[in-house]
Amino acid sequence: MSEVTMRVEGMSCGGCVRNVTGVLKALEGVQEVEVSLEQAEARVRFDPAQVSPEDLRRAIIDAGFDAPA
């Protein structure tokens, strides 16, 4: 397993946190997701054989948030 912490911009409420958490958990290979509104970040444990950090970033962006590299 690998772990990455990604910046997530544009979240303003608990609903945003649930949205980001949901889209990340839906990706195959993602084992654990912790999203912090206060820190504006997502910590993700994932199987790099199944999903890449770029896939995670794309899912966040597709959900309507910014995920700067």
N, CA and C atoms as a LAMMPS dump frame, in Angstrom:
ITEM: TIMESTEP
0
ITEM: NUMBER OF ATOMS
207
ITEM: BOX BOUNDS ff ff ff
-5.0000000000000000e+02 5.0000000000000000e+02
-5.0000000000000000e+02 5.0000000000000000e+02
-5.0000000000000000e+02 5.0000000000000000e+02
ITEM: ATOMS id mol type element x y z
1 1 1 N 0.826 -1.191 0
2 1 2 C 0 0 0
3 1 3 C 0.865 1.248 0
4 2 1 N 0.361 2.279 -0.642
5 2 2 C 1.012 3.582 -0.65
6 2 3 C 0.063 4.577 0.009
7 3 1 N 0.613 5.705 0.404
8 3 2 C -0.198 6.756 1.001
9 3 3 C 0.222 8.093 0.422
10 4 1 N -0.774 8.931 0.147
11 4 2 C -0.492 10.264 -0.376
12 4 3 C -1.424 11.249 0.317
13 5 1 N -0.914 12.447 0.559
14 5 2 C -1.74 13.535 1.066
15 5 3 C -1.817 14.577 -0.029
16 6 1 N -3.043 14.903 -0.421
17 6 2 C -3.262 15.827 -1.531
18 6 3 C -4.008 17.059 -1.04
19 7 1 N -3.64 18.191 -1.558
20 7 2 C -4.347 19.444 -1.283
21 7 3 C -5.681 19.4 -2.03
22 8 1 N -6.752 19.815 -1.369
23 8 2 C -8.073 19.888 -2.001
24 8 3 C -8.628 21.28 -1.732
25 9 1 N -8.793 22.053 -2.772
26 9 2 C -9.295 23.417 -2.635
27 9 3 C -10.728 23.497 -3.131
28 10 1 N -11.49 24.374 -2.504
29 10 2 C -12.869 24.592 -2.926
30 10 3 C -13.899 23.94 -2.011
31 11 1 N -13.467 23.234 -0.974
32 11 2 C -14.409 22.641 -0.029
33 11 3 C -14.853 23.714 0.961
34 12 1 N -16.168 23.749 1.252
35 12 2 C -16.665 24.775 2.163
36 12 3 C -17.551 24.228 3.275
37 13 1 N -17.859 22.91 3.241
38 13 2 C -18.774 22.366 4.242
39 13 3 C -18.612 20.854 4.366
40 14 1 N -19.353 20.273 5.288
41 14 2 C -19.31 18.833 5.478
42 14 3 C -19.774 18.055 4.258
43 15 1 N -20.701 18.634 3.508
44 15 2 C -21.157 17.982 2.284
45 15 3 C -20.035 17.843 1.27
46 16 1 N -19.185 18.86 1.195
47 16 2 C -18.022 18.804 0.302
48 16 3 C -17.082 17.683 0.733
49 17 1 N -16.869 17.576 2.038
50 17 2 C -15.996 16.525 2.567
51 17 3 C -16.562 15.155 2.204
52 18 1 N -17.874 14.967 2.381
53 18 2 C -18.5 13.686 2.041
54 18 3 C -18.4 13.403 0.545
55 19 1 N -18.549 14.44 -0.271
56 19 2 C -18.457 14.281 -1.719
57 19 3 C -17.061 13.814 -2.121
58 20 1 N -16.025 14.496 -1.637
59 20 2 C -14.645 14.132 -1.969
60 20 3 C -14.334 12.73 -1.445
61 21 1 N -14.75 12.448 -0.225
62 21 2 C -14.524 11.117 0.352
63 21 3 C -15.167 10.047 -0.518
64 22 1 N -16.391 10.286 -0.94
65 22 2 C -17.124 9.312 -1.748
66 22 3 C -16.492 9.037 -3.095
67 23 1 N -16.071 10.086 -3.792
68 23 2 C -15.49 9.863 -5.119
69 23 3 C -14.15 9.136 -5.011
70 24 1 N -13.402 9.41 -3.948
71 24 2 C -12.119 8.723 -3.784
72 24 3 C -12.322 7.264 -3.387
73 25 1 N -13.242 7.007 -2.461
74 25 2 C -13.498 5.63 -2.028
75 25 3 C -14.067 4.772 -3.148
76 26 1 N -14.711 5.407 -4.129
77 26 2 C -15.303 4.67 -5.244
78 26 3 C -14.255 4.12 -6.207
79 27 1 N -13.041 4.634 -6.141
80 27 2 C -11.992 4.176 -7.047
81 27 3 C -11.455 2.831 -6.602
82 28 1 N -11.337 1.915 -7.551
83 28 2 C -10.788 0.6 -7.233
84 28 3 C -9.337 0.747 -6.796
85 29 1 N -8.993 0.093 -5.707
86 29 2 C -7.634 0.152 -5.195
87 29 3 C -7.47 1.099 -4.023
88 30 1 N -8.49 1.938 -3.768
89 30 2 C -8.429 2.854 -2.63
90 30 3 C -8.887 2.098 -1.387
91 31 1 N -8.04 2.112 -0.357
92 31 2 C -8.345 1.38 0.863
93 31 3 C -8.904 2.278 1.961
94 32 1 N -8.344 3.474 2.111
95 32 2 C -8.759 4.353 3.203
96 32 3 C -8.663 5.808 2.758
97 33 1 N -9.642 6.612 3.173
98 33 2 C -9.67 8.031 2.819
99 33 3 C -9.999 8.841 4.059
100 34 1 N -9.222 9.881 4.316
101 34 2 C -9.53 10.85 5.372
102 34 3 C -9.443 12.232 4.743
103 35 1 N -10.562 12.949 4.754
104 35 2 C -10.608 14.287 4.174
105 35 3 C -10.805 15.295 5.303
106 36 1 N -9.991 16.341 5.312
107 36 2 C -10.068 17.379 6.331
108 36 3 C -10.464 18.707 5.701
109 37 1 N -11.604 19.228 6.133
110 37 2 C -12.047 20.546 5.667
111 37 3 C -11.1 21.624 6.184
112 38 1 N -10.714 21.519 7.461
113 38 2 C -9.857 22.525 8.082
114 38 3 C -8.472 22.588 7.44
115 39 1 N -7.909 21.421 7.128
116 39 2 C -6.577 21.367 6.518
117 39 3 C -6.635 21.483 4.993
118 40 1 N -7.824 21.384 4.417
119 40 2 C -8.022 21.421 2.96
120 40 3 C -7.168 20.365 2.273
121 41 1 N -7.285 19.123 2.783
122 41 2 C -6.496 18.052 2.19
123 41 3 C -7.193 16.709 2.342
124 42 1 N -6.727 15.766 1.544
125 42 2 C -7.209 14.391 1.604
126 42 3 C -5.999 13.472 1.753
127 43 1 N -6.089 12.557 2.723
128 43 2 C -5.049 11.54 2.896
129 43 3 C -5.643 10.229 2.409
130 44 1 N -4.943 9.598 1.476
131 44 2 C -5.48 8.405 0.825
132 44 3 C -4.462 7.276 0.876
133 45 1 N -4.911 6.11 1.345
134 45 2 C -4.107 4.875 1.261
135 45 3 C -4.646 4.089 0.082
136 46 1 N -3.749 3.651 -0.788
137 46 2 C -4.196 3.011 -2.023
138 46 3 C -3.176 1.992 -2.509
139 47 1 N -3.646 1.117 -3.395
140 47 2 C -2.795 0.121 -4.033
141 47 3 C -2.292 0.718 -5.349
142 48 1 N -0.995 1.018 -5.44
143 48 2 C -0.486 1.665 -6.662
144 48 3 C -0.559 0.77 -7.905
145 49 1 N -0.809 -0.507 -7.727
146 49 2 C -0.996 -1.389 -8.879
147 49 3 C -2.38 -1.193 -9.501
148 50 1 N -3.302 -0.57 -8.746
149 50 2 C -4.669 -0.401 -9.233
150 50 3 C -5.045 1.045 -9.534
151 51 1 N -4.443 1.982 -8.832
152 51 2 C -4.821 3.385 -9.001
153 51 3 C -3.591 4.258 -8.74
154 52 1 N -3.498 5.357 -9.456
155 52 2 C -2.337 6.245 -9.322
156 52 3 C -2.749 7.552 -8.638
157 53 1 N -1.771 8.284 -8.111
158 53 2 C -2.098 9.603 -7.553
159 53 3 C -2.786 10.513 -8.577
160 54 1 N -2.416 10.374 -9.833
161 54 2 C -3.061 11.184 -10.869
162 54 3 C -4.535 10.802 -11.021
163 55 1 N -4.859 9.507 -10.878
164 55 2 C -6.267 9.074 -10.906
165 55 3 C -7.036 9.706 -9.75
166 56 1 N -6.406 9.76 -8.575
167 56 2 C -7.038 10.371 -7.405
168 56 3 C -7.294 11.852 -7.659
169 57 1 N -6.284 12.529 -8.182
170 57 2 C -6.394 13.963 -8.473
171 57 3 C -7.514 14.208 -9.495
172 58 1 N -7.576 13.389 -10.524
173 58 2 C -8.601 13.541 -11.56
174 58 3 C -10.004 13.356 -10.972
175 59 1 N -10.173 12.415 -10.053
176 59 2 C -11.478 12.191 -9.43
177 59 3 C -11.911 13.411 -8.616
178 60 1 N -10.976 14.019 -7.916
179 60 2 C -11.28 15.223 -7.133
180 60 3 C -11.698 16.363 -8.056
181 61 1 N -10.956 16.551 -9.134
182 61 2 C -11.263 17.614 -10.096
183 61 3 C -12.612 17.364 -10.768
184 62 1 N -12.871 16.097 -11.154
185 62 2 C -14.139 15.757 -11.79
186 62 3 C -15.329 15.991 -10.854
187 63 1 N -15.076 15.944 -9.536
188 63 2 C -16.137 16.186 -8.56
189 63 3 C -16.371 17.686 -8.339
190 64 1 N -15.576 18.529 -8.994
191 64 2 C -15.795 19.964 -8.922
192 64 3 C -14.889 20.73 -7.971
193 65 1 N -13.817 20.086 -7.538
194 65 2 C -12.87 20.738 -6.618
195 65 3 C -11.519 20.857 -7.291
196 66 1 N -10.655 21.644 -6.71
197 66 2 C -9.293 21.803 -7.235
198 66 3 C -8.351 20.92 -6.438
199 67 1 N -7.403 20.32 -7.14
200 67 2 C -6.392 19.474 -6.495
201 67 3 C -5.028 19.818 -7.081
202 68 1 N -4.449 20.944 -6.633
203 68 2 C -3.169 21.362 -7.203
204 68 3 C -2.077 20.323 -6.957
205 69 1 N -1.191 20.215 -7.918
206 69 2 C -0.091 19.229 -7.804
207 69 3 C 0.916 19.659 -6.77
